[in-house]
Every structure is written in C-alpha cells, then in structure tokens.
Amino acid sequence: MKQYNKITPEGTKDRLFGECEKRSSLAGALRSLFASRGFREVSTPVLEYYDVFDTARAYFPQEAIYKLIDSSGRILVLRPDCTIPIARLIGARLRNEAGPLRLFYHQKIYRHASGHSGVSGEISQMGVELVGSSLPLCDVEIVELACKSLQAVCGSDYQLELCHIGYFNALVDSLGTDPATREQIRELVEHKNFPALDLLLERFDGCPAQKALRKLPALFGSVAVLDEARALFSDGEADRALDALAGLYHALSALGLGEHLTIDLGLVNQADYYTGIIFRGYTAGAGEAVLSGGRYDDLIGEFGPARPATGFGINLDLLCERVQGCPPVAPPSAAVLVDAASGVSETFSLLERLCSQHFAAQMIPVQEAETAPAPQGFDRVFRVVGDLAREG
C-alpha cells in the first residue's frame, strides 16, 4: 500500500525560505499599491456552502470544486474562486453601503488539478473589485491599475490583451443558435481551433456573422483590428462593444500605456460571466496569463441588489515564478552563542538590543559558549558566558 505521509497532494507544494520571502515582497508591493488607490482589504472563508457556487453555476465549472460534507450533512466547498464569495459578501454584508466600493483581497483558491500534471490546485491570488458604477472611466481605472500592478513587480516587461465580450455576443446572437452550439463556438474561438470552427460554422452559410466568427480568433493586434472587425460585422450591439473598446484603448494610450496594450477579439473566456471589457496580463516570455479580469455587472445581483462591478485577479504563485527581480535585501545577521550556564536576562536583553538595531539575531545553543567555534554565515557573533555578554 502506497504511503502518502511524506508528499503533498497533487497540485500542491511546499515552499521554502527564498520563495516565501519573494512572495511576501510581491504581495507587500501590491498591497501598498491597492491601499494607495483607496481599496480596502476583505477576506472570505476558505470553506463556503456549495449553494454559493451552485447559484453561480453558469460562471464556474462544478467539476473543478473540492466538496466536503459537514456534521449536518450540508455540502461545503473549498473556495475555488475569490470574486463569487466577495459577491456574496457584498450582497449579504455590504448591501446598504453606498458605492462605489473599492475592495481588495489576498487569499488562496483550490481547484481540482487531477489529470493535469504540473497544474497547481492551490493558488494564491490577489485582486481588486470596484463595485457600484458602470461608467467607462471605472473600466479605465481598473485596467490602468492592472498595468500599474504588473509594473510594480515586473517593471516594463508586461503586456495586456483587451477585448469586449459584446462583440462576440452580437455575432452568436445573430446566428440564432442553441446554447450548446453557442458554447461550442466560444470554446473553439478561445482555443483558436480554426479547422474545427470552420467545420462547425458551415451550417450557417449566408449568415452575416459567419465570416466574422471564422476570422475572430485571428483578430488581434493593434487598434486597427477594431476597424477590421467593424467591416466584417456591424450592428447596434457589436458597434457599441467596439466603440467602448476603442474608447478604453485610447484613454489608456493617453496615460502612456499604449505600448503595453494589444487588442484580442478572440479573448472570449467565461462569456456568460463577463458583460463588457475583458483583459489578461502577461509578463515577458510567459505563455500563461498572470492576471485576468473584466466587467461582470450581473453577478452581484445573484446574491442581493444588482450592482455593476469590475475587477481583476493576479495569480501570485505564477507571478513569483515569472518575475526575476532582485531578492529582498536581508538585514545583517548576528549569532548569540549560549550554553546551559548563560544568564537568561542577559541573553534576551542582548537579543532585544540587536533586534532594535535591525539585526536578524539568532540564539544558538552550544556546549561551551566561551570556547565554541564561531558559526559560519553571520556578520557578527556574540557569546553569553554566565551573566556577561561579549562579541567575538
């Protein structure tokens, strides 16, 4: 029988000193940035009732959720997402708070990683939610903050992809197809599977949206892509989406962020969840997004009064792997050698004095404090012999 007492579950890992310090440093930089922009921290339980995510089943795949049973037979889940529980929190605890609400979080999510070797099932996330306004300026604020977040930890080596789900919705709405086919089209567009997409769309010959959908996975690049998209298909909903996306792009470019922006009209993940702008952030050389977000005006209404909202989340674990920056500068180190005869008061008084002088001070037990060899790797070494302390 295989023993599991020396390994971690699939999709999880232990983290040692340098990695933990790096994560703390990145999280601290993001926390300071969010707080400086008026966002306040909230947290939700790691255990939620299944009903929280069952209510939002259209937004989140149930097969990815870890499920448990409590002592009363109720189904619980390990939190697989941060935004949905925060939507619950807003509907239950903040429903009477005047908006806009600016919230941020730093917590873990848990998702089944079985069958996907190397995929993490325990993910540390940081993110923000701006709740209570549908003004285009709020989309500008959130995407600009996403850029600033990546800039704070990556410098200038990052890129954001922008989309508006309204253009895709307008295309598939014009087909008049069933929900299953609609989802099939979305998946093929998202994965840029041109052959399968062409085959599926053959049944819609003569429909104005067919040509645009066939080209949708390739509609990415500069802002000129929006003109190409408009030439392929134009109606009220599609034009409004393209106009909103153009407005966002030009506003961000005016803030000096244009070189970091790409339009990708094939960015159609979670089409039933997002209601407007969608974006993803990448660090240099990374094939997987470290940041994702968008506008989700319908979600909070599932837990209370409807309120428009937008936000983003950052995969802190993935960001730590991608960011190469300099490790935090360690404080000078000091060793305090003690033995069984060392005075308690003098030992801890010395430790306190060293800490107050910004040393990383360690008490090291030895057989004889006076004669023990000085340990390696310390900037200064002290010895407590009886009730006397000396350096050397």
Secondary structure, 3 states (H helix, E strand, C coil): CCCCCCCCCCCCCCCCHHHHHHHHHHHHHHHHHHHHCCCEECCCCCEEEHHHHHHCCCCCCHHHCCEEECCCCCEEEECCCCHHHHHHHHHHHCCCCCCCEEEEEEEEEECCCCCCCCCCCEEEEEEEEEECCCCHHHHHHHHHHHHHHHHHHHCCCEEEEEEEHHHHHHHHHHHCCCHHHHHHHHHHHHCCCHHHHHHHHHHHCCCHHHHHHHHHHHCEECCHHHHHHHHHCCCHHHHHHHHHHHHHHHHHHHCCCHHHEEEECCCCCCCCCCCCEEEEEEECCCCCCCEEEEECCCCHHHCCCCCCEEEEEEEHHHHHHHCCCCCCCCCCEEEEEECCCCCHHHHHHHHHHHHHCCCEEEEEECCCCCCCCCCCCCCEEEEEECCEEEEC
